[in-house]
Amino acid sequence: MTPHRPLEPQRSSGWSKSKTCRSVDLATVLLGGEPGTAHVRDGGELPAEIARRIVGKATAAGVAWVRRLYVAPGTGAVVGLDSHARRFPQGLADLIAARDQYCRTPYCDAPIAHIDHVERHVSGGPTDVDNGEGLCAACNYAKEGLGWRAREVADPSGRHTVETRTPSGHLHRSTAPEHAA
């Protein structure tokens, strides 16, 4: 397969396997009409016009999405990327569990059974450390009921804090416990 056709429709089996673009200037290559190239993971470059066509078709078909890479100015070192994952990767889940230590629902303190989104993923909540919290199974299922709302809020301590509004209108705050330095 040539680098020009990583996401072109195939007659017999739908979409072919995807290629990951490593480096694209989003503003000029994908969004603008400017020339440029995308670098494909398996090697080679993709002209901007073809990259725009492939990305447009693939996202419209729901088989791909655009993920931003954040690079350090001057060095070009990758320092972060957008996450479109629904589930928390194991390393991130372990980090959240270590931070939270026990169920974050106020007054619960049960062992963590689930790592879940503070702002629901379906509502646009990202899968990241700030939008994750450790919950016991019962509290995680309860928060999916009608009338429950949660959001991450700033706390003077600098520790991760979640504000939860219950169906009765009560507001509760849960701040991650302190850790020994």
Rosetta blueprint (number, residue, H / E / L):
1 M L
2 T L
3 P L
4 H L
5 R L
6 P L
7 L L
8 E L
9 P E
10 Q E
11 R L
12 S L
13 S L
14 G E
15 W E
16 S L
17 K L
18 S L
19 K L
20 T L
21 C E
22 R E
23 S E
24 V L
25 D L
26 L H
27 A H
28 T H
29 V H
30 L H
31 L H
32 G L
33 G L
34 E L
35 P L
36 G L
37 T E
38 A E
39 H E
40 V E
41 R L
42 D L
43 G L
44 G L
45 E E
46 L E
47 P E
48 A H
49 E H
50 I H
51 A H
52 R H
53 R H
54 I H
55 V H
56 G H
57 K H
58 A H
59 T H
60 A H
61 A L
62 G L
63 V L
64 A L
65 W L
66 V L
67 R L
68 R L
69 L E
70 Y E
71 V E
72 A L
73 P L
74 G L
75 T L
76 G L
77 A L
78 V E
79 V E
80 G E
81 L E
82 D L
83 S L
84 H L
85 A L
86 R L
87 R L
88 F L
89 P L
90 Q H
91 G H
92 L H
93 A H
94 D H
95 L H
96 I H
97 A H
98 A H
99 R H
100 D H
101 Q L
102 Y L
103 C L
104 R L
105 T L
106 P L
107 Y L
108 C L
109 D L
110 A L
111 P L
112 I L
113 A L
114 H E
115 I E
116 D E
117 H E
118 V L
119 E L
120 R L
121 H H
122 V H
123 S H
124 G L
125 G L
126 P L
127 T L
128 D L
129 V H
130 D H
131 N H
132 G E
133 E E
134 G E
135 L E
136 C L
137 A H
138 A H
139 C H
140 N H
141 Y H
142 A H
143 K L
144 E L
145 G L
146 L L
147 G L
148 W L
149 R E
150 A E
151 R E
152 E E
153 V E
154 A L
155 D L
156 P L
157 S L
158 G L
159 R L
160 H L
161 T E
162 V E
163 E E
164 T E
165 R E
166 T L
167 P L
168 S L
169 G L
170 H L
171 L E
172 H E
173 R E
174 S E
175 T E
176 A L
177 P L
178 E L
179 H L
180 A L
181 A L
